[in-house]
Amino acid sequence: MKKKLSLKLRISLWFTLFLVLITTAFFGAAISIYMSYYSEDIKNQLVEVVSEEAALLEEDKGLRESVTEGELSETYFLREDIKLMVYDEDGEEVAGLFIYDELDDKEYSKADKPKKIEINGVLYYYYDVKVNVHHGTDYYVRGIVRAEESISGILMDHVGIALLIPLLIIVAFFGGYFLTGRFLLPIKKIDETTEEIRQSGDLTKRIEFTDNGDELSKLSAHINSMFDTLQDNFEAEKQFTSSASHELRTPVSVILAQCEYAIENAQTKEEIQDAVSSIQKQGYKMSRLIEALLMFTRMEQGTEKYPMEVENVSEIVMSSCEDFSIIADKNIEIIPKVQENVMREVNRELFSLMVNNLIQNAIRYGREDGHVYVELKKEGEKITLSVIDDGIGIAKEDIPHIFDVFYRADKSRNSKGLGLGLSLVKRITEFHNGKISVQSKSNNGSTFCCTFNA
């Protein structure tokens, strides 16, 4: 398989390519401007030099004689890159640098601007000025200069700059490569840390980073936060599995023990019935536990669809109060204070289960001959369900944990509860976009309050 380029190298190459494109565009624009300026400048120089030479010939008789007699050297007719020629009225050569035969056939230009001519594939500007001579033959001064420099010529004239540009691009590439490595260092740490976690399974490891507020530090913080959540969920799952196993182990042990007793030791019909009754009791307990676990899991994972419809919540609450008034033990009185016709979109099955679990929890931890107050009211855009008991209450240190799965404030596995009731209540409340709170003190009763938007 062909090895792919690293992100570091790809960023460096793209950065360098972008720099090359910018440099090329800038250099091309600079050359274009330079050549335009050079063209105008050379034409101005040509006009100035030819005009000055014509003025000198017109004013200086001695100079005219020197030109006519051929006494001036060729260097006199070379002014930097401008070559001068002097013709008489008939177009005959008088003096100067006559190296362009094509110019001899050109009529004298009367324009005030240089004209362009192509000689051997190269463009030139030429310019003519007439020299008026009193009492003598008039002359024409013609100057010629190369129209423009080629790009290669410009590069040769500025060889330092031409060599500096590729050098700067090379420096930019390696500089970009180094800086990219520095910038991507947090990603390298993220990769190394996540690989360590994958290999070791240790979810306590975290990415070390400097919180400077940039995108990579935020990414590192978010990944660490994700690991925190994974670790919490993993620990909760381990606790859930351990607690579920413990809860199931007890009834299973009782069932097996009663089966062994019935098979090996039961002598009478009554003894067999007692064993079967105990097995049935533990079977019901396991059934309730499994059903609660399944519902809790389905709600957590969202695998079960619970349709919502507008229901008369007051009727649901009153129905639960009436049912528990019949079956409540410890001579506890259920006292409903329910506002009539409170309507809301709910899942009837889940909402009823929530109310039942709250009332059942209040009865379980209520005192003998006590009371459970069930209140439902709508105030403005808020619906509040409160279940209040005058029982044993909850210790301060237990309150933060009472909604945890399998948590029991009484620390006893002999309790009738499964340790899932309040966890389900909280989950069902959240399913209906509500919030649950609790106020309680030891030996002073408890108040559970669920609040929903109307």
C-alpha positions in Angstrom: 0.0 0.0 0.0 1.3 3.4 -0.9 2.3 5.4 2.1 0.3 8.5 2.6 1.9 11.9 3.3 1.6 13.1 6.9 -0.7 15.9 7.8 2.3 17.9 8.9 4.0 17.5 5.4 0.7 18.1 3.5 0.1 21.4 5.4 3.7 22.5 4.7 3.4 21.7 1.0 0.0 23.5 0.7 1.4 26.5 2.5 4.5 26.6 0.2 2.3 26.2 -2.9 0.1 29.0 -1.8 3.2 31.1 -1.1 4.6 30.3 -4.5 1.3 31.4 -6.2 1.2 34.6 -4.3 4.9 35.3 -5.0 4.4 34.5 -8.7 1.4 36.8 -8.9 3.2 39.6 -7.1 6.3 39.2 -9.1 4.4 39.1 -12.4 2.5 42.3 -11.4 5.7 44.0 -10.3 7.4 43.1 -13.7 4.3 44.4 -15.6 4.4 47.7 -13.7 8.2 47.9 -14.0 8.0 47.3 -17.8 5.2 49.8 -18.2 7.2 52.4 -16.2 10.4 51.5 -18.1 8.7 52.0 -21.5 7.3 55.4 -20.6 10.6 56.4 -19.0 12.7 55.4 -22.0 10.4 57.2 -24.4 10.7 60.4 -22.3 14.5 60.0 -22.3 14.6 59.5 -26.1 12.5 62.7 -26.6 14.7 64.6 -24.2 18.1 63.5 -25.7 17.1 64.0 -29.3 15.5 67.4 -28.6 18.6 68.6 -26.7 20.9 67.4 -29.5 18.8 69.2 -32.1 18.8 72.4 -30.1 22.6 72.3 -29.8 23.1 71.8 -33.5 20.7 74.6 -34.3 22.5 77.0 -32.0 26.1 75.9 -32.3 27.6 76.5 -35.8 30.9 75.0 -34.8 29.2 71.8 -33.6 27.4 71.6 -37.0 30.7 71.9 -38.8 32.2 69.2 -36.6 29.3 66.9 -37.4 29.5 67.7 -41.1 33.3 67.2 -41.2 33.0 63.9 -39.3 35.3 65.2 -36.5 33.2 63.7 -33.7 33.8 60.1 -32.4 31.1 57.5 -32.3 30.9 57.7 -28.5 29.5 61.2 -28.9 26.4 59.8 -30.6 25.8 57.2 -27.9 23.9 58.5 -24.9 23.5 55.5 -22.5 21.2 53.2 -24.5 20.1 55.9 -27.0 21.9 56.0 -30.4 21.9 59.2 -32.4 22.0 59.8 -36.2 22.1 63.0 -38.2 20.6 63.2 -41.7 20.4 66.0 -44.2 17.2 67.2 -45.9 17.5 64.6 -48.6 17.8 61.7 -46.2 21.5 61.3 -46.7 23.6 60.1 -43.7 25.7 62.9 -42.2 27.1 61.6 -38.9 26.1 59.2 -36.1 25.6 55.5 -35.4 24.1 54.1 -38.6 23.7 50.4 -37.6 20.0 49.9 -38.5 19.6 49.9 -42.2 15.8 49.7 -41.9 15.8 53.2 -40.4 17.3 54.8 -43.6 14.1 54.1 -45.5 11.9 55.6 -42.9 10.5 59.1 -43.6 11.1 61.7 -41.0 8.4 61.6 -38.4 6.7 64.9 -37.6 4.8 63.4 -34.5 5.5 64.7 -31.1 5.8 61.2 -29.7 8.3 58.4 -30.5 7.2 55.8 -33.0 7.7 52.1 -32.8 9.5 49.9 -35.3 10.4 46.3 -35.4 14.0 45.4 -36.4 15.0 41.7 -36.6 12.2 40.7 -34.3 13.0 43.3 -31.7 10.9 46.4 -31.0 12.5 49.9 -30.9 11.3 53.5 -30.5 12.7 56.1 -32.8 12.2 59.9 -32.7 13.0 62.7 -35.2 13.6 66.4 -34.6 14.3 68.9 -37.5 17.2 71.3 -37.1 16.5 74.6 -38.8 19.7 76.2 -40.1 19.7 79.8 -41.2 21.4 80.3 -44.5 22.2 76.7 -44.8 21.1 73.1 -45.2 18.6 71.8 -42.6 19.3 68.6 -40.7 17.3 66.0 -38.9 18.4 64.4 -35.7 17.1 60.8 -35.2 17.4 58.8 -32.0 16.6 55.1 -31.5 16.4 53.0 -28.4 15.2 49.5 -27.6 11.5 49.6 -26.8 11.5 47.3 -23.7 13.5 44.9 -21.8 12.7 41.2 -21.8 11.8 39.4 -18.7 15.1 37.5 -18.9 16.9 40.8 -19.2 15.1 42.1 -16.1 16.0 39.0 -14.2 19.6 39.3 -15.3 19.6 42.9 -14.2 18.2 41.9 -10.8 19.9 38.6 -10.3 20.0 39.0 -6.6 16.2 39.3 -6.3 15.8 36.4 -8.8 17.9 34.2 -6.6 16.4 35.4 -3.3 12.9 34.4 -4.2 13.5 30.6 -4.5 15.7 30.8 -1.4 12.8 32.4 0.5 10.4 29.7 -0.7 12.8 27.0 0.6 13.1 28.7 3.9 9.3 29.2 4.1 8.8 25.5 3.5 11.1 24.3 6.2 10.0 27.1 8.5 6.4 26.1 7.9 7.2 22.4 8.4 8.8 23.2 11.8 5.9 25.5 12.9 3.3 23.0 11.7 5.0 20.4 13.9 4.8 22.7 16.8 1.1 23.6 16.2 0.2 19.9 15.7 2.0 18.8 18.9 -1.3 18.7 20.8 -2.8 16.3 18.2 0.3 14.1 18.6 -0.4 14.0 22.4 -4.1 13.3 21.7 -3.1 10.4 19.4 -0.6 9.0 21.9 -2.9 9.3 24.9 -5.9 7.7 23.1 -3.7 4.9 21.9 -2.4 4.3 25.5 -6.0 4.2 26.7 -7.0 1.8 23.9 -4.2 -0.6 24.7 -4.3 -0.4 28.5 -8.1 0.1 29.0 -7.2 2.7 31.7 -9.9 5.3 31.4 -8.3 7.4 34.1 -5.6 8.7 31.7 -6.1 12.2 30.4 -4.5 14.4 27.7 -2.0 16.9 29.0 -2.4 20.3 27.3 -1.9 24.0 27.9 -5.2 25.8 28.1 -4.5 28.8 25.8 -8.0 29.0 24.4 -7.2 27.8 20.8 -9.1 25.1 18.9 -6.7 22.3 19.8 -6.8 23.1 23.5 -10.6 23.1 23.3 -10.5 19.8 21.5 -8.2 18.3 24.1 -10.6 19.5 26.9 -13.6 18.1 25.1 -11.9 14.7 24.7 -10.9 14.7 28.4 -14.5 15.5 29.2 -15.7 12.7 27.0 -13.3 10.3 28.8 -14.8 11.6 32.1 -18.2 10.7 30.9 -17.1 7.3 29.6 -15.4 6.6 32.9 -18.5 7.6 34.9 -20.7 5.5 32.6 -18.3 2.6 32.8 -18.2 2.8 36.6 -22.0 3.1 36.8 -22.3 0.1 34.4 -20.0 -1.9 36.6 -21.9 -0.9 39.7 -25.2 -1.6 38.0 -24.1 -5.0 36.9 -22.7 -5.8 40.3 -25.8 -4.6 42.1 -28.1 -6.4 39.7 -26.1 -9.6 40.2 -26.3 -9.2 43.9 -30.0 -8.6 43.9 -30.6 -11.7 41.7 -28.3 -13.9 43.6 -30.3 -13.8 46.8 -33.7 -15.0 45.4 -31.9 -17.5 43.2 -30.1 -18.9 46.3 -33.3 -19.0 48.2 -35.1 -20.8 45.3 -32.3 -23.4 45.0 -32.2 -23.9 48.8 -35.9 -24.5 49.0 -35.8 -26.9 46.0 -33.1 -28.9 47.7 -35.0 -28.9 51.0 -38.2 -30.0 49.3 -36.5 -32.8 47.4 -34.3 -34.1 50.2 -36.1 -33.2 53.5 -39.8 -32.4 53.0 -41.9 -35.1 54.6 -45.3 -33.6 54.6 -47.6 -31.8 52.2 -47.4 -28.7 54.4 -43.6 -28.6 54.2 -43.7 -28.9 50.4 -46.3 -26.1 50.2 -44.1 -23.9 52.4 -41.1 -24.5 50.1 -43.2 -23.8 47.0 -44.6 -20.7 48.5 -41.1 -19.4 49.3 -40.0 -20.2 45.8 -43.0 -18.4 44.4 -42.3 -15.3 46.5 -38.7 -15.1 45.3 -39.9 -15.7 41.7 -42.2 -12.7 41.9 -39.4 -10.7 43.3 -37.1 -11.7 40.5 -39.8 -11.0 38.0 -40.4 -7.5 39.4 -36.6 -6.8 39.4 -36.2 -8.0 35.8 -39.1 -6.0 34.6 -37.8 -2.9 36.3 -34.3 -3.5 34.9 -35.7 -3.9 31.4 -37.7 -0.7 31.6 -34.8 1.3 33.1 -32.5 0.0 30.4 -35.0 0.7 27.6 -35.4 4.3 28.8 -31.7 4.9 29.2 -30.9 3.5 25.7 -34.0 5.0 24.0 -34.8 1.6 22.4 -38.5 1.7 23.5 -41.0 4.1 22.0 -43.3 5.7 24.6 -46.0 7.7 22.8 -47.2 11.0 24.3 -50.8 12.1 24.4 -52.7 14.9 26.2 -54.1 13.2 29.3 -56.0 14.3 32.4 -53.1 14.1 34.9 -55.5 14.7 37.8 -57.3 11.5 37.0 -54.1 9.5 36.8 -52.9 10.8 40.3 -56.3 10.2 41.9 -56.5 6.7 40.5 -53.1 5.9 42.1 -54.2 7.4 45.4 -57.4 5.3 45.5 -55.5 2.1 44.7 -52.9 2.7 47.5 -55.6 3.7 50.0 -56.9 0.1 49.7 -53.5 -1.7 49.9 -51.4 0.6 52.1 -50.0 -1.2 55.1 -48.9 0.2 58.6 -52.4 1.8 58.7 -51.1 4.7 56.7 -53.7 7.2 55.4 -53.4 8.4 51.8 -54.6 12.0 51.6 -55.0 13.5 48.1 -55.0 17.2 47.4 -55.4 17.2 43.7 -56.5 20.1 41.5 -59.1 19.0 39.0 -58.6 18.7 35.3 -54.9 19.4 35.1 -54.1 18.5 31.5 -50.7 17.7 30.0 -49.1 15.7 27.3 -47.7 12.5 29.0 -47.2 8.8 28.5 -50.0 7.5 30.7 -48.2 4.2 31.6 -44.9 5.9 32.6 -46.6 8.8 34.4 -48.7 6.4 36.4 -45.7 4.3 37.3 -43.9 7.4 38.5 -46.8 8.4 40.8 -47.1 4.8 42.1 -43.4 4.6 42.9 -43.4 7.9 44.8 -46.5 6.8 46.9 -45.1 3.3 47.4 -41.7 4.8 48.6 -43.6 7.1 51.0 -45.5 4.2 52.4 -42.4 2.0 52.7 -40.5 4.5 54.8 -43.6 6.0 56.5 -44.4 5.6 60.2 -47.1 3.4 61.7 -50.5 5.2 61.6 -48.9 8.0 59.5 -50.0 10.0 56.6 -49.0 10.4 52.9 -50.1 13.6 51.2 -50.3 13.6 47.4 -50.6 17.1 46.0 -51.1 18.1 42.3 -51.5 21.7 41.3 -51.1 24.0 38.3 -49.8 27.5 38.8 -49.3 29.5 35.6 -47.2 27.5 33.3 -46.0 25.1 36.0 -47.5 21.7 37.1 -46.2 20.4 40.4 -46.7 16.9 41.9 -45.6 16.6 45.5 -45.6 13.4 47.7 -45.2 14.2 51.4 -44.8 11.7 54.2 -44.2 11.9 58.0 -41.9 8.9 58.1 -38.3 8.2 59.0 -36.9 10.7 56.6 -33.5 10.6 54.9 -30.1 11.3 56.3 -28.3 14.3 54.9 -25.4 12.2 53.5 -27.8 9.9 51.7 -29.8 12.6 49.9 -27.3 13.0 47.0 -27.5 9.3 46.2 -31.1 8.3 46.6 -31.7 8.5 42.9 -28.8 6.2 42.1 -29.6 2.7 40.8 -29.9 0.1 43.6 -29.2 2.7 46.3 -31.0 2.2 49.6 -30.8 4.8 52.3 -31.5 2.1 55.0 -28.3 0.2 53.8 -30.2 -3.1 54.2 -30.7 -5.8 51.6 -33.7 -7.1 53.6 -35.8 -4.1 52.5 -38.8 -4.9 50.4 -37.7 -2.4 47.8 -35.6 -3.2 44.8 -33.5 0.0 44.9 -34.8 1.0 41.4 -38.0 2.9 42.3 -36.6 6.4 42.7 -34.1 5.9 39.8 -37.1 5.2 37.6 -39.0 8.1 39.0 -36.1 10.5 38.1 -35.7 9.0 34.6 -39.5 9.2 33.9 -39.6 12.8 35.2 -36.7 13.7 32.9 -38.5 11.9 30.0 -41.3 14.3 30.5 -38.9 17.3 30.5 -39.4 17.7 34.2 -37.2 18.1 37.3 -37.4 16.3 40.6 -36.2 17.5 44.0 -36.3 16.2 47.6 -36.4 17.8 51.0 -35.9 15.6 54.0 -34.4 15.2 57.5 -33.9 12.1 59.6 -37.1 11.2 61.6 -38.9 14.2 60.1 -40.5 12.9 56.9 -39.7 13.6 53.3 -41.1 15.7 50.4 -40.5 14.6 46.8 -41.5 17.3 44.3 -41.7 16.8 40.5 -42.1 20.0 38.4 -43.2 20.1 34.8 -44.0 22.8 32.2 -47.7 22.9 31.5 
